[in-house]
Amino acid sequence: MATLTPSFTKKRPTPRTTGGGGRPPVIDWPRGGGGGGDGRGDGELRPSFGEKAHRYRIGVLLTLCSVTMLFVAFTSAYIVRQGVGTFDPMTGGQTTDWRPVPLPNTLLLINTALLLLSSITLERARKATRVEAAVIPVTRMPGIAPERKRPFSWLWVTIALATAFLFGQWQAWETLRAKGLTISSTPASSFVYLMTGTHAVHLIGGLLALLYAGFSRLMRRSLDSRRIVVDATALYWHFMGGLWMYIYALLYFVHG
């Protein structure tokens, strides 16, 4: 009966010579096998703070692209709808049902100031997280006690200003309703509610992210996690501030 005898080939190290200088050859040992990969440890395979922050910023930018396209569509429909008319056989001309909406400008200007101020305070909050991250290695040195302070105080100011802005928007809608202008009253009032309401919904999304960052200490999240949330939300928040100024200018100047 035939017998199978396994054969094994033993890999030998291959010497690699280097150029000159009387240095000994460097031996390249065979690589492979389990777990080694490229020779790096597990800690080196994890993305760094900069890499993770970059990914979040890319995600925010993609979201803002979709928001931009949405409001471009709203703007086109708003302008086109103003020029839509019907033929009046009595006068022999074109008539339109478009009636400009009397905006509560004083209240809307106050809301605009609140939102712009919230962008400033959010930048202060983002700077505070950077300072905290820079100070932590120093405070871990022997004999150095960390300073007791609240690094997210500016973040809570931002949350308060954002809440005040949303409340002010609700007051503006109530003012329009008191004048008999609801979302279905006229085409112009429908666009006012549509654009300001859609902006408010997107702003609430940013506010929820800020609340998450504010409560992150109670949730025992890492400092890097909190920094990423504040950094990405700040980018989103500044865009929402600029978008609101655009919406207000559109409704104020391009009202037909």
Rosetta blueprint (number, residue, H / E / L):
1 M L
2 A L
3 T L
4 L L
5 T L
6 P L
7 S L
8 F L
9 T L
10 K L
11 K L
12 R L
13 P L
14 T E
15 P E
16 R E
17 T L
18 T L
19 G L
20 G L
21 G L
22 G L
23 R L
24 P L
25 P L
26 V E
27 I E
28 D E
29 W L
30 P L
31 R L
32 G L
33 G L
34 G L
35 G L
36 G L
37 G L
38 D L
39 G L
40 R L
41 G L
42 D H
43 G H
44 E H
45 L H
46 R L
47 P L
48 S L
49 F H
50 G H
51 E H
52 K H
53 A H
54 H H
55 R H
56 Y H
57 R H
58 I H
59 G H
60 V H
61 L H
62 L H
63 T H
64 L H
65 C H
66 S H
67 V H
68 T H
69 M H
70 L H
71 F H
72 V H
73 A H
74 F H
75 T H
76 S H
77 A H
78 Y H
79 I H
80 V H
81 R H
82 Q H
83 G L
84 V L
85 G L
86 T E
87 F E
88 D E
89 P L
90 M L
91 T L
92 G L
93 G E
94 Q E
95 T E
96 T L
97 D L
98 W L
99 R L
100 P L
101 V L
102 P L
103 L L
104 P L
105 N H
106 T H
107 L H
108 L H
109 L H
110 I H
111 N H
112 T H
113 A H
114 L H
115 L H
116 L H
117 L H
118 S H
119 S H
120 I H
121 T H
122 L H
123 E H
124 R H
125 A H
126 R H
127 K H
128 A H
129 T H
130 R H
131 V H
132 E H
133 A H
134 A H
135 V H
136 I H
137 P H
138 V H
139 T H
140 R L
141 M L
142 P L
143 G L
144 I L
145 A L
146 P L
147 E L
148 R L
149 K L
150 R L
151 P L
152 F L
153 S H
154 W H
155 L H
156 W H
157 V H
158 T H
159 I H
160 A H
161 L H
162 A H
163 T H
164 A H
165 F H
166 L H
167 F H
168 G H
169 Q H
170 W H
171 Q H
172 A H
173 W H
174 E H
175 T H
176 L H
177 R H
178 A H
179 K L
180 G L
181 L L
182 T L
183 I L
184 S L
185 S L
186 T L
187 P H
188 A H
189 S H
190 S H
191 F H
192 V H
193 Y H
194 L H
195 M H
196 T H
197 G H
198 T H
199 H H
200 A H
201 V H
202 H H
203 L H
204 I H
205 G H
206 G H
207 L H
208 L H
209 A H
210 L H
211 L H
212 Y H
213 A H
214 G H
215 F L
216 S L
217 R L
218 L L
219 M L
220 R L
221 R L
222 S L
223 L H
224 D H
225 S H
226 R H
227 R H
228 I H
229 V H
230 V H
231 D H
232 A H
233 T H
234 A H
235 L H
236 Y H
237 W H
238 H H
239 F H
240 M H
241 G H
242 G H
243 L H
244 W H
245 M H
246 Y H
247 I H
248 Y H
249 A H
250 L H
251 L H
252 Y H
253 F H
254 V L
255 H L
256 G L
